[in-house]
């Protein structure tokens, strides 16, 4: 996968934030990292992606695999 743009990362984060049903289970900590990532760029966004990835391990969503891949690719490329 090519390096995702910051816009693609932000869209993936929006997907996580829209899954309100999972806030109290698999996204309980990731939610706050997603909110923090909304107003970051560059290296700070990479760091937030790593925090988010560590906290969405058990997240079940139709787009979960795609979202994780975008975040992982962005973190690796930066």
C-alpha angles and dihedrals in degrees: 000000000000120000108283118233121242087252090058090049091051090050090052090050089051089055089056093047092050092058093085093160090069097049094100096041124030097003101044096118099022091064093070092046089051091053090050091048092055091076101037136088139185118003093359090056090050090054092049090049089056092050091048092049091052090054102044097058093118097035113131116200135134089249097037095108092049093047092049091049092052093049093045093048092048092049092049095047097050 
